[in-house]
């Protein structure tokens, strides 16, 4: 049924089709990757959660920046997209010229930033105050871009390196927009008991206008922590694939394909985590999401 929709690309989670008229159809699957390896077992409803949450933020951020999103309704899509199994997991979008950098914003010291800080006292080459603990809240959110690697891991770069890639004006605009989006999103989530430790925004250009693209402040693109479990000096469990990571960490596995099988209980717990994050942040019932 997708014969009339040319397939463009499949990533770890998303499948992208040409929807005609300079539009793309993004279909978010239930695939899950951990340690850069895609698991054999899908996580029920994961793709629908990511789509629903992105749609929520696109709407909330309309006053900050435009977006590539046209619709999340199947009826607005070409006839070849009228599939029941795609209900609630599609985004019909305008094509954008994507920036060649990941627009990462960090509000807390964790992940690769914590590793760098422990070694050098810096984050993306920027000096930070001495004596910070793991998971400590930073004095203010920081824009820490990275490259987009075709294979392997993205590489953290300085803001000056981002300027060399995309020019000073566009880099300044991207930094300003990303920081405003993070600040507004983090304040909204914190009021609902969730801290957003860091996140990755995808920005692009449509007719010369900077727009927000892809997924926005989801459990896949961000680190969500329950506020009540946050304690500087340790890493709180996150609202995403943490049950999968914990299970895999307990195995004698070299983090290379093929992935070990996931028990049903781990799959079910992970699915529930995604749904819980959506409902707590949006205040909406996931059972009502239809796209």
Secondary structure by P-SEA (a helix, b strand, c coil): cccccccccccccbbbbbccccbbbbbbccccccccccccccccaaaaaaaaaaaaaaaaacccccccccccccccccccccccccccccccccccccccccccccccccaaaaaaaaccccccccccccccccccccccbbbbbbbbccccbbbbbcaaaaaaaccaaaaaaaaaaaaaaaaaaaaaaaaaccccccbbbbbbbcccbbbbcccccccccbbbbcccccccccccccccaaaaaaaaaacccccccccccccaaaaaaaaaaaaaaaaaaaccccccccc
